[in-house]
Amino acid sequence: GLDEVFSKIHPDDRERIADRIRTDREERRPTTHYEFRVQRKDGVYIWVEDFIHRTFDEQGKVVRAIVNSREVTQRKLTEEALVNAEQRYRSLVENAVEGIFQSTPQGTFLHVNPAMAQLYGYDSPEDMLYSVHSIAHQIYVNEEDRERFIQLLNEHGRVDDFEAPNYRKDRSIVWTRTNARLILRDDGSAIYQGFLSDVTERRKAEQARADSEAIYRQAIEVAGAVPYFETYYDEGRKIRYEFIGEGIRQITGYGPEEFTASLWDTLVEEVVMIDDLADYSLDEAIQHVRNGDHAIWKCEHRLRARDGSVHWVFESAVELRDEKGIPYGSIGMYQDITERKLAEQQIRYQASLLENVSEAIISTDANFIVRSWNKGAEL
């Protein structure tokens, strides 16, 4: 009987189904649909779906009922898994430390998470959704960045590591890095979905370093030298110039745009290590400086420029090291010392002439005290 049927229904579903059946009869609903758990003979509960078609008499009593029943356990388990997955996803979005958003190509937000609202200075996600009507005007400092962002999404379907200055609610500026995807919905419309992070401090540090490098370059150039920044690759065996000053053109005849480490090697005819490195060969000096045995690299190069002229160039540099102390490059300068070297040669030549003349030559100071003499004065 009916009581026996109800005894097989899961206790958590029994009262709900009984109320539904009672209401459907009272309201004379001819067709109703129920989903509930029922116990099989082996004691396992399964989900079933019942469609009931009723025929009522003039007094409203059910005179006939046709029941179509089928098991829907797998479908219910799938639905439950989807609900759980959605809840986990929503929890991740709501608690994420990065900003997560959905927006339209037209420039409105469909969804932002709390971290996104906080990053932009809004009181809540609802506040941001309500306040921002045009992403291009209210979020982007430069509208061209918004246009470029959309163009990249349309062309590639995704954007990775897109950095741009943005406005916060109070119109202060924050730099963000965005990763986004273009998603097509069932109706064919497109939305943008992605996440972003605040990179303002990193950008400030990079700008400070760039300003510092600019000051360094200007100071070196004012001193008549050519600044450079080089990095190592191929396990330190090769060098790449990341920057070299325009003054290299006057020394070598080659401009920064065509200057390379391999070109430099072809121009240099002699390398003379000086000061603390004077006793080392070139390879030994490189190894000692990179190992940290000596703080400063110093040497003199004799090179032949593009026009065939010979130049002497003084080089001084310091190693750049990563957080582990491993050298990854250096910053330094080149300075043309050709005139000084020629003057030194002239002085040595004149000294040699004076030393070998037969006449006595004596030099004194202001008090007529003899300070030096040649061989002729000793005879």
C-alpha positions as CSV (number, residue, x, y, z in Angstrom):
1,G,0.0,0.0,0.0
2,L,0.8,3.7,0.1
3,D,2.3,3.4,3.6
4,E,4.7,0.7,2.4
5,V,5.8,2.9,-0.5
6,F,6.4,5.8,1.8
7,S,8.4,3.7,4.2
8,K,11.0,3.2,1.4
9,I,11.4,6.9,0.8
10,H,14.4,8.5,2.4
11,P,13.5,10.1,5.8
12,D,14.8,13.5,4.7
13,D,12.5,13.4,1.6
14,R,9.4,11.7,3.1
15,E,7.7,14.8,4.6
16,R,8.4,17.0,1.6
17,I,6.9,14.4,-0.9
18,A,3.9,13.9,1.3
19,D,3.2,17.6,1.5
20,R,3.6,17.9,-2.3
21,I,1.2,15.0,-3.0
22,R,-1.4,16.5,-0.6
23,T,-1.2,19.9,-2.2
24,D,-1.4,18.6,-5.7
25,R,-4.5,16.6,-4.9
26,E,-6.2,19.5,-3.2
27,E,-5.4,21.8,-6.1
28,R,-6.5,19.1,-8.6
29,R,-3.3,19.2,-10.5
30,P,-3.5,16.7,-13.3
31,T,0.2,16.4,-13.9
32,T,3.0,16.6,-11.3
33,H,6.7,15.8,-11.0
34,Y,8.6,14.6,-8.0
35,E,12.3,13.7,-7.3
36,F,13.2,11.8,-4.2
37,R,15.4,9.1,-2.8
38,V,14.1,5.6,-2.4
39,Q,15.6,2.5,-0.8
40,R,16.3,-0.6,-2.9
41,K,16.1,-4.1,-1.6
42,D,19.8,-4.1,-0.9
43,G,19.4,-1.1,1.4
44,V,21.1,1.4,-1.0
45,Y,19.2,4.7,-1.6
46,I,18.8,5.8,-5.2
47,W,17.3,8.9,-6.8
48,V,14.1,8.4,-8.8
49,E,12.0,10.8,-10.8
50,D,8.2,10.3,-10.9
51,F,5.7,11.8,-13.4
52,I,2.1,11.4,-12.2
53,H,-0.9,11.9,-14.5
54,R,-4.2,12.1,-12.5
55,T,-7.8,11.9,-13.5
56,F,-10.4,13.5,-11.2
57,D,-14.2,12.9,-10.9
58,E,-16.7,15.7,-10.4
59,Q,-16.2,15.6,-6.7
60,G,-12.4,16.1,-7.1
61,K,-11.4,12.6,-6.2
62,V,-8.6,10.9,-8.0
63,V,-10.2,8.1,-10.0
64,R,-7.1,7.1,-12.0
65,A,-3.4,7.8,-11.8
66,I,-0.6,6.9,-14.2
67,V,2.9,6.9,-12.8
68,N,6.0,7.0,-14.9
69,S,9.1,6.4,-12.8
70,R,12.8,6.3,-13.7
71,E,16.1,6.2,-11.9
72,V,18.1,9.5,-12.0
73,T,20.8,8.8,-9.5
74,Q,23.7,9.6,-11.9
75,R,22.1,12.8,-13.0
76,K,21.6,13.9,-9.4
77,L,25.1,13.1,-8.5
78,T,26.4,15.1,-11.5
79,E,24.2,18.0,-10.5
80,E,25.5,17.8,-6.9
81,A,29.0,17.7,-8.1
82,L,28.4,20.8,-10.3
83,V,26.9,22.7,-7.4
84,N,29.8,21.8,-5.2
85,A,32.3,22.8,-7.9
86,E,30.5,26.1,-8.3
87,Q,30.5,26.7,-4.6
88,R,34.2,25.9,-4.4
89,Y,34.9,28.2,-7.5
90,R,32.9,31.0,-5.9
91,S,34.8,30.6,-2.6
92,L,38.1,30.7,-4.5
93,V,37.0,33.8,-6.4
94,E,35.7,35.6,-3.3
95,N,38.8,34.8,-1.2
96,A,41.4,35.2,-3.9
97,V,44.2,37.8,-3.3
98,E,44.2,38.8,-6.9
99,G,41.5,40.7,-8.7
100,I,39.1,38.6,-10.7
101,F,36.6,40.1,-13.2
102,Q,34.2,39.5,-16.0
103,S,33.5,42.4,-18.4
104,T,32.0,43.2,-21.7
105,P,33.7,44.6,-24.8
106,Q,31.5,47.6,-24.5
107,G,33.2,48.5,-21.2
108,T,31.1,47.5,-18.2
109,F,31.9,45.0,-15.5
110,L,29.7,41.9,-15.1
111,H,31.5,40.7,-12.0
112,V,34.4,41.7,-9.8
113,N,35.6,39.9,-6.6
114,P,36.4,41.7,-3.3
115,A,40.1,41.8,-4.0
116,M,39.4,43.6,-7.3
117,A,37.2,46.2,-5.6
118,Q,39.7,46.7,-2.8
119,L,42.6,47.2,-5.3
120,Y,40.7,50.0,-7.1
121,G,39.6,51.6,-3.8
122,Y,35.9,50.7,-3.9
123,D,33.9,49.8,-0.8
124,S,32.7,46.5,-2.2
125,P,32.2,44.6,-5.4
126,E,28.7,46.0,-5.6
127,D,30.0,49.6,-5.3
128,M,32.4,49.0,-8.2
129,L,29.8,47.4,-10.4
130,Y,27.4,50.3,-9.7
131,S,30.0,53.1,-10.1
132,V,32.0,52.0,-13.2
133,H,30.0,52.6,-16.4
134,S,33.0,53.0,-18.8
135,I,36.2,51.0,-18.2
136,A,38.0,52.9,-21.0
137,H,37.3,56.3,-19.2
138,Q,37.1,55.4,-15.6
139,I,39.8,52.7,-15.3
140,Y,42.4,53.2,-18.0
141,V,44.6,56.3,-17.7
142,N,45.3,56.0,-21.4
143,E,42.4,55.0,-23.6
144,E,44.9,53.7,-26.1
145,D,45.8,50.9,-23.7
146,R,42.1,49.8,-23.5
147,E,42.0,49.7,-27.3
148,R,45.2,47.7,-27.5
149,F,43.9,45.3,-24.9
150,I,40.7,44.7,-26.9
151,Q,42.7,44.3,-30.1
152,L,44.9,41.6,-28.6
153,L,41.9,39.7,-27.3
154,N,40.1,39.8,-30.6
155,E,43.2,38.7,-32.5
156,H,44.5,36.0,-30.2
157,G,41.6,35.2,-27.9
158,R,43.9,35.9,-24.9
159,V,46.1,38.5,-23.3
160,D,49.1,37.6,-21.0
161,D,51.0,40.0,-18.7
162,F,49.3,43.1,-20.0
163,E,50.6,46.0,-17.9
164,A,49.0,49.5,-17.9
165,P,48.4,52.4,-15.5
166,N,44.8,52.5,-14.1
167,Y,42.7,54.9,-12.1
168,R,41.5,54.0,-8.7
169,K,38.2,55.4,-7.4
170,D,40.0,58.5,-6.0
171,R,41.8,59.0,-9.4
172,S,45.1,58.0,-7.9
173,I,47.1,55.7,-10.3
174,V,47.9,52.0,-9.8
175,W,49.8,49.9,-12.2
176,T,48.2,46.5,-13.0
177,R,49.2,43.3,-14.8
178,T,46.3,41.5,-16.4
179,N,45.8,38.0,-17.9
180,A,42.5,37.6,-19.7
181,R,40.6,35.4,-22.1
182,L,37.8,36.1,-24.6
183,I,34.8,33.8,-23.9
184,L,31.9,33.2,-26.3
185,R,28.6,32.6,-24.5
186,D,25.7,30.4,-25.7
187,D,24.0,33.4,-27.4
188,G,27.1,34.2,-29.4
189,S,28.0,37.3,-27.4
190,A,31.6,37.8,-26.1
191,I,32.8,38.6,-22.6
192,Y,36.3,39.1,-21.1
193,Q,37.3,37.1,-18.1
194,G,40.5,37.4,-16.3
195,F,42.5,38.3,-13.2
196,L,45.0,41.1,-12.4
197,S,47.5,42.1,-9.8
198,D,49.0,45.3,-8.5
199,V,52.5,45.8,-9.8
200,T,52.8,49.5,-8.7
201,E,55.7,48.9,-6.4
202,R,57.7,46.9,-8.9
203,R,57.1,49.6,-11.6
204,K,58.3,52.3,-9.1
205,A,61.4,50.3,-8.4
206,E,62.0,49.8,-12.1
207,Q,61.5,53.5,-12.7
208,A,63.9,54.4,-9.8
209,R,66.5,52.1,-11.3
210,A,66.0,53.6,-14.7
211,D,66.4,57.1,-13.3
212,S,69.5,56.0,-11.5
213,E,70.9,54.5,-14.6
214,A,70.1,57.6,-16.5
215,I,72.0,59.7,-14.0
216,Y,74.9,57.3,-14.1
217,R,75.0,57.5,-17.9
218,Q,74.8,61.3,-17.9
219,A,77.6,61.5,-15.2
220,I,79.8,59.2,-17.2
221,E,79.2,61.0,-20.5
222,V,79.9,64.4,-18.8
223,A,83.2,62.9,-17.8
224,G,83.9,62.2,-21.4
225,A,83.4,58.5,-21.2
226,V,81.0,56.0,-22.8
227,P,78.8,54.1,-20.4
228,Y,77.6,50.5,-21.0
229,F,75.5,47.7,-19.6
230,E,76.2,44.2,-20.6
231,T,74.8,40.8,-19.7
232,Y,76.3,37.3,-19.8
233,Y,74.7,34.3,-21.5
234,D,75.7,30.8,-22.5
235,E,76.9,30.1,-19.0
236,G,78.9,33.3,-18.9
237,R,81.0,32.6,-22.0
238,K,79.3,35.2,-24.1
239,I,78.4,38.9,-23.7
240,R,75.5,40.9,-24.9
241,Y,75.5,44.7,-24.8
242,E,72.1,45.8,-23.5
243,F,73.1,49.5,-23.7
244,I,76.1,51.5,-24.8
245,G,76.4,55.2,-25.1
246,E,76.4,57.2,-28.3
247,G,80.1,58.1,-27.7
248,I,81.2,54.7,-28.8
249,R,80.7,56.0,-32.4
250,Q,83.6,58.6,-31.9
251,I,85.9,55.9,-30.6
252,T,85.2,53.0,-33.0
253,G,83.3,54.5,-35.9
254,Y,80.4,52.2,-35.1
255,G,77.1,53.4,-33.5
256,P,75.2,51.8,-30.6
257,E,72.7,50.3,-33.0
258,E,75.4,48.1,-34.7
259,F,77.8,47.6,-31.8
260,T,78.2,44.1,-30.5
261,A,80.6,42.1,-28.3
262,S,81.9,40.2,-31.3
263,L,82.5,43.4,-33.2
264,W,84.5,44.8,-30.3
265,D,86.6,41.6,-30.3
266,T,87.5,42.1,-33.9
267,L,88.6,45.8,-33.3
268,V,90.8,45.1,-30.2
269,E,94.4,44.4,-31.1
270,E,95.9,44.4,-27.5
271,V,94.6,44.3,-24.0
272,V,96.8,45.4,-21.1
273,M,95.6,44.6,-17.5
274,I,96.4,47.4,-15.0
275,D,96.4,48.2,-11.3
276,D,95.4,45.1,-9.2
277,L,95.0,43.0,-12.3
278,A,98.4,43.9,-13.9
279,D,99.9,40.5,-13.0
280,Y,97.1,38.4,-14.6
281,S,96.4,37.3,-18.2
282,L,93.1,38.4,-19.7
283,D,91.4,35.1,-18.9
284,E,92.8,35.0,-15.4
285,A,91.6,38.5,-14.7
286,I,88.1,37.7,-15.9
287,Q,88.0,34.7,-13.6
288,H,89.2,36.7,-10.6
289,V,86.8,39.5,-11.0
290,R,83.8,37.3,-11.6
291,N,84.8,35.2,-8.5
292,G,84.8,38.4,-6.5
293,D,88.5,38.4,-5.7
294,H,88.7,41.9,-7.1
295,A,85.9,44.5,-7.1
296,I,86.8,46.5,-10.1
297,W,87.8,45.5,-13.6
298,K,90.4,47.8,-15.1
299,C,92.3,47.5,-18.4
300,E,93.5,49.3,-21.5
301,H,92.7,48.3,-25.0
302,R,94.5,49.2,-28.2
303,L,92.1,49.0,-31.1
304,R,91.8,49.9,-34.7
305,A,88.7,51.9,-35.6
306,R,86.5,51.7,-38.6
307,D,88.6,54.2,-40.5
308,G,91.8,52.4,-39.7
309,S,93.0,54.8,-37.0
310,V,94.4,53.4,-33.7
311,H,92.9,54.3,-30.4
312,W,93.8,53.5,-26.8
313,V,90.7,53.0,-24.6
314,F,90.6,52.7,-20.8
315,E,87.9,50.4,-19.5
316,S,86.6,50.2,-15.9
317,A,83.6,48.1,-14.7
318,V,81.9,46.4,-11.8
319,E,80.1,43.1,-11.7
320,L,76.3,42.8,-11.3
321,R,75.2,39.8,-9.2
322,D,71.8,38.2,-8.5
323,E,70.5,37.3,-5.1
324,K,72.7,34.2,-4.9
325,G,75.8,36.2,-5.7
326,I,76.2,34.9,-9.2
327,P,77.4,37.4,-11.8
328,Y,74.9,38.1,-14.6
329,G,76.5,41.2,-16.2
330,S,78.4,44.3,-15.5
331,I,78.2,48.1,-15.8
332,G,81.2,50.0,-16.9
333,M,82.7,52.7,-19.1
334,Y,85.0,53.1,-22.0
335,Q,87.2,56.3,-22.2
336,D,89.4,57.3,-25.1
337,I,92.9,57.8,-23.7
338,T,94.7,58.0,-27.0
339,E,96.1,61.5,-26.5
340,R,97.3,60.6,-23.0
341,K,99.1,57.5,-24.4
342,L,100.7,59.5,-27.2
343,A,101.8,62.1,-24.6
344,E,103.4,59.4,-22.5
345,Q,105.2,58.0,-25.5
346,Q,106.5,61.5,-26.3
347,I,107.7,62.0,-22.8
348,R,109.5,58.6,-22.8
349,Y,111.1,59.4,-26.1
350,Q,112.3,62.8,-25.0
351,A,113.6,61.3,-21.7
352,S,115.5,58.7,-23.8
353,L,117.1,61.5,-25.9
354,L,118.1,63.5,-22.8
355,E,119.5,60.4,-21.2
356,N,121.8,59.6,-24.1
357,V,123.2,63.1,-24.9
358,S,126.9,63.7,-23.9
359,E,126.3,67.2,-22.5
360,A,125.5,67.5,-18.8
361,I,121.9,68.3,-18.0
362,I,120.9,69.0,-14.4
363,S,117.4,70.0,-13.1
364,T,116.9,71.9,-9.8
365,D,113.9,73.0,-7.7
366,A,113.1,76.6,-6.8
367,N,115.8,76.6,-4.1
368,F,118.4,75.4,-6.6
369,I,118.6,72.0,-5.0
370,V,119.5,69.4,-7.6
371,R,116.7,66.9,-8.2
372,S,117.8,65.0,-11.3
373,W,120.6,64.7,-13.9
374,N,121.5,62.7,-16.9
375,K,124.5,60.4,-17.5
376,G,126.5,63.3,-19.1
377,A,126.5,65.1,-15.7
378,E,128.1,62.1,-14.1
379,L,131.3,62.2,-16.2
